[in-house]
Amino acid sequence: MLQNRKKTEEQLIQAQKIEAAALLANGIAHDFNNLLTPILGFSGLVESKLGANHPLYPYVEHIHSSAEKAKELIKRLLSFSRKDTTEFKPLYLDDLLKDFLEFIHPILRKDIKIITDLNVGTIQIFADKNLIEQVIMNLVTNAKDAMPEGGILKISTSLIEIDETFVNTHGYGKPGRYVLLSISDTGHGMDEEVKQRIFEPFFTTKGDKGTGLGLSVVYNIVQQHNGYINVYSELQKGTTFEIYFPVFEILQENSNARGGI
């Protein structure tokens, strides 16, 4: 009982951090967007006027590409708080994964082997397609970065039943049927200290190469879908993210439940 209470308190603190970051990110992102608009516009204009053979062209091109990267970062910042543009509807997760994997295959390095085990073909979840794709993309990117020498990326789905025993053991959840999405890698893994912080906004172990937003966005999206997320990791053995999405039929109950990590 004490363990469950501690778990719930940790989840509340994490949710408060996400909410605070969302408010901050929203304000910053809109201000930066206003600043970037003329930079992108005028640098693009100068590029077209100079031409690719002009000696100053590479410098202007660098300005423009850097502004484009900043624009992408702003889009990720806005994903914390942009809830009014979501479109939730019943969807088949297996079908979404099959389509998405066709797109992701060329992006992954050849030394990464993808294994799929999809088992919920006729089961629907109530979700926003773009947000679910973002979750998958962020987790796949995370797995790729964790395997610089190559490895195995496994993506699987299954139908599970959460009961009171599960809730009491894990400290989160609501009894019912769930689609379990599991994404695992054979990368370098994480120690316990890192694992406890991975969903914090702006926390990263990638130095200048990371923004610290990818997993925070994942956490936020899973919450929007009334789902739960857990991570299992061991140094030099790999990491597994497990996400529980309520099966579409049980959403009619629309009652609150304790959240996962």
C-alpha positions as CSV (number, residue, x, y, z in Angstrom):
1,M,0.0,0.0,0.0
2,L,2.9,2.4,0.9
3,Q,4.6,1.5,-2.3
4,N,1.5,2.4,-4.3
5,R,1.1,5.7,-2.5
6,K,4.7,6.6,-3.3
7,K,4.2,5.6,-6.9
8,T,1.2,7.8,-7.2
9,E,3.0,10.8,-5.6
10,E,5.9,10.3,-8.1
11,Q,3.4,10.3,-10.9
12,L,1.7,13.5,-9.7
13,I,5.1,15.3,-9.4
14,Q,6.0,14.2,-12.9
15,A,2.6,15.4,-14.3
16,Q,3.1,18.8,-12.6
17,K,6.6,19.1,-14.1
18,I,5.1,18.3,-17.6
19,E,2.3,20.9,-17.1
20,A,4.8,23.6,-16.0
21,A,7.1,22.8,-18.9
22,A,4.1,23.0,-21.3
23,L,3.1,26.5,-20.1
24,L,6.7,27.7,-20.4
25,A,7.3,26.0,-23.8
26,N,4.1,27.4,-25.2
27,G,5.0,31.0,-24.4
28,I,8.6,30.7,-25.6
29,A,7.7,28.8,-28.8
30,H,5.3,31.5,-30.0
31,D,7.8,34.3,-29.3
32,F,10.6,32.4,-31.1
33,N,8.2,31.6,-34.0
34,N,7.7,35.4,-34.5
35,L,11.5,35.9,-34.5
36,L,12.2,33.1,-36.9
37,T,9.6,34.1,-39.6
38,P,11.7,37.1,-41.0
39,I,15.0,35.1,-40.6
40,L,13.6,32.3,-42.8
41,G,11.9,34.6,-45.2
42,F,14.9,37.0,-45.8
43,S,17.6,34.3,-45.8
44,G,15.6,32.4,-48.4
45,L,15.2,35.6,-50.5
46,V,19.0,36.2,-50.2
47,E,19.7,32.6,-51.3
48,S,17.6,33.0,-54.4
49,K,19.3,36.3,-55.3
50,L,22.9,35.2,-54.7
51,G,22.7,31.9,-56.5
52,A,24.6,28.7,-55.5
53,N,27.9,29.9,-57.1
54,H,28.2,33.0,-55.0
55,P,31.0,32.9,-52.4
56,L,28.6,34.1,-49.7
57,Y,25.9,31.5,-50.6
58,P,27.1,28.8,-48.1
59,Y,26.9,31.2,-45.2
60,V,23.4,32.3,-46.0
61,E,22.4,28.6,-46.6
62,H,23.8,27.8,-43.1
63,I,21.7,30.6,-41.6
64,H,18.6,29.3,-43.4
65,S,19.1,25.6,-42.4
66,S,19.8,26.5,-38.8
67,A,16.5,28.5,-38.7
68,E,14.7,25.5,-40.2
69,K,16.1,23.3,-37.4
70,A,15.0,25.9,-34.8
71,K,11.5,25.8,-36.4
72,E,11.4,22.0,-36.0
73,L,12.4,22.4,-32.3
74,I,9.6,24.9,-31.8
75,K,7.1,22.4,-33.3
76,R,8.2,19.9,-30.7
77,L,7.9,22.5,-27.9
78,L,4.4,23.3,-29.0
79,S,3.4,19.6,-28.9
80,F,3.4,19.8,-25.1
81,S,0.4,22.0,-25.0
82,R,-1.4,21.7,-28.4
83,K,-4.4,19.7,-27.5
84,D,-7.1,21.6,-29.5
85,T,-5.7,20.3,-32.9
86,T,-5.9,16.6,-32.0
87,E,-8.4,14.3,-33.8
88,F,-9.3,11.2,-31.7
89,K,-11.0,8.3,-33.4
90,P,-11.0,4.5,-33.4
91,L,-7.9,3.1,-35.1
92,Y,-6.2,-0.2,-35.6
93,L,-2.7,0.0,-34.1
94,D,-1.3,-2.9,-36.0
95,D,-2.3,-1.3,-39.3
96,L,-0.8,2.0,-38.3
97,L,2.4,0.2,-37.3
98,K,2.7,-1.7,-40.6
99,D,2.3,1.5,-42.6
100,F,4.6,3.5,-40.4
101,L,7.3,0.8,-40.5
102,E,7.4,1.0,-44.3
103,F,8.3,4.7,-43.9
104,I,10.8,4.1,-41.0
105,H,12.8,1.3,-42.6
106,P,14.9,3.5,-45.0
107,I,15.7,5.9,-42.2
108,L,17.3,3.2,-39.9
109,R,20.9,2.1,-40.4
110,K,21.5,-1.2,-42.1
111,D,23.2,-2.6,-38.9
112,I,19.8,-2.4,-37.1
113,K,17.5,-5.4,-37.5
114,I,13.8,-4.8,-37.0
115,I,11.6,-7.6,-35.6
116,T,7.9,-7.2,-35.5
117,D,5.3,-9.3,-33.6
118,L,1.9,-7.7,-34.1
119,N,-1.1,-9.5,-32.5
120,V,-4.0,-7.0,-32.1
121,G,-5.2,-6.7,-35.7
122,T,-9.0,-6.5,-35.1
123,I,-8.7,-4.5,-31.8
124,Q,-9.2,-0.8,-31.9
125,I,-7.9,2.0,-29.6
126,F,-9.3,5.5,-29.5
127,A,-6.4,7.7,-30.5
128,D,-5.0,10.5,-32.6
129,K,-3.1,9.0,-35.5
130,N,-0.4,11.7,-35.8
131,L,0.3,11.6,-32.0
132,I,0.6,7.8,-32.0
133,E,3.0,8.1,-34.9
134,Q,5.0,10.7,-33.0
135,V,5.3,8.3,-30.0
136,I,6.6,5.5,-32.2
137,M,9.0,7.8,-34.0
138,N,10.4,9.2,-30.8
139,L,10.9,5.7,-29.3
140,V,12.4,4.3,-32.4
141,T,14.8,7.2,-32.7
142,N,15.7,6.7,-29.1
143,A,16.4,3.0,-29.7
144,K,18.5,3.8,-32.8
145,D,20.6,6.3,-30.8
146,A,21.1,3.7,-28.1
147,M,22.6,1.2,-30.6
148,P,25.5,3.1,-32.3
149,E,27.2,-0.3,-33.2
150,G,23.9,-1.8,-34.4
151,G,21.5,-4.2,-32.8
152,I,17.9,-5.4,-32.7
153,L,14.8,-3.3,-32.6
154,K,11.7,-5.2,-31.7
155,I,8.2,-3.8,-31.9
156,S,5.3,-5.9,-30.7
157,T,1.6,-5.6,-29.8
158,S,-0.6,-7.8,-27.6
159,L,-4.0,-7.7,-25.9
160,I,-3.8,-7.8,-22.1
161,E,-6.1,-7.7,-19.2
162,I,-5.3,-5.4,-16.3
163,D,-6.8,-6.7,-13.1
164,E,-6.7,-5.6,-9.4
165,T,-3.6,-7.8,-8.9
166,F,-1.8,-5.9,-11.7
167,V,-2.9,-2.5,-10.2
168,N,-1.7,-3.4,-6.7
169,T,1.6,-4.8,-8.0
170,H,2.5,-1.9,-10.3
171,G,0.8,1.0,-8.5
172,Y,-1.1,2.2,-11.5
173,G,-3.8,1.3,-13.9
174,K,-7.5,0.6,-14.1
175,P,-9.0,-2.9,-14.6
176,G,-9.9,-3.6,-18.1
177,R,-8.6,-4.6,-21.6
178,Y,-5.6,-2.8,-23.0
179,V,-3.5,-2.9,-26.1
180,L,0.1,-3.2,-25.1
181,L,2.7,-1.7,-27.4
182,S,6.3,-2.8,-26.7
183,I,9.4,-1.2,-28.3
184,S,12.7,-2.7,-27.2
185,D,16.3,-2.4,-28.2
186,T,19.6,-4.2,-27.5
187,G,21.5,-0.9,-26.9
188,H,23.6,0.3,-24.0
189,G,20.7,0.6,-21.5
190,M,20.3,3.0,-18.6
191,D,21.2,2.9,-14.9
192,E,18.5,3.5,-12.3
193,E,19.4,7.2,-11.8
194,V,18.9,8.0,-15.5
195,K,15.8,5.8,-15.8
196,Q,14.1,7.9,-13.0
197,R,14.7,11.1,-15.0
198,I,14.1,10.2,-18.6
199,F,10.6,11.7,-18.8
200,E,11.6,15.0,-17.3
201,P,11.4,17.9,-19.8
202,F,14.8,18.9,-21.2
203,F,16.7,16.1,-19.5
204,T,19.0,14.4,-22.0
205,T,22.1,12.2,-21.9
206,K,23.0,13.1,-25.5
207,G,24.7,16.4,-24.8
208,D,24.4,19.0,-27.6
209,K,22.8,16.3,-29.9
210,G,19.7,16.0,-27.7
211,T,16.8,18.4,-26.7
212,G,15.5,16.4,-23.8
213,L,12.0,16.7,-25.3
214,G,11.5,13.3,-27.1
215,L,10.5,11.2,-24.1
216,S,8.6,14.0,-22.4
217,V,6.5,14.4,-25.4
218,V,5.9,10.6,-25.4
219,Y,4.8,10.7,-21.7
220,N,2.5,13.6,-22.4
221,I,0.9,11.9,-25.4
222,V,0.3,8.7,-23.5
223,Q,-1.4,10.7,-20.8
224,Q,-3.7,12.3,-23.4
225,H,-4.8,8.8,-24.4
226,N,-5.6,7.7,-20.9
227,G,-2.7,5.3,-21.1
228,Y,0.3,4.2,-19.1
229,I,4.0,3.9,-19.9
230,N,6.7,1.9,-18.2
231,V,10.4,1.5,-19.0
232,Y,12.6,-1.5,-18.2
233,S,16.4,-1.1,-18.7
234,E,19.6,-2.7,-17.8
235,L,23.1,-1.4,-18.6
236,Q,24.7,-3.1,-21.7
237,K,21.6,-5.2,-22.2
238,G,19.0,-2.8,-23.6
239,T,15.8,-1.0,-22.9
240,T,12.1,-1.8,-23.3
241,F,9.2,0.7,-23.3
242,E,5.8,-0.7,-22.7
243,I,2.7,1.5,-23.4
244,Y,-0.8,0.5,-22.4
245,F,-3.7,1.9,-24.5
246,P,-7.3,1.3,-23.4
247,V,-9.2,-0.8,-25.8
248,F,-11.8,1.4,-27.5
249,E,-14.9,-0.2,-26.0
250,I,-13.9,0.4,-22.4
251,L,-13.5,4.2,-22.9
252,Q,-17.2,4.7,-22.5
253,E,-16.7,4.3,-18.7
254,N,-14.6,7.5,-18.8
255,S,-13.5,7.4,-15.2
256,N,-10.2,8.4,-13.7
257,A,-7.4,6.0,-12.9
258,R,-3.9,6.1,-11.5
259,G,-1.2,6.7,-14.1
260,G,2.0,4.8,-14.9
261,I,5.5,6.2,-14.8
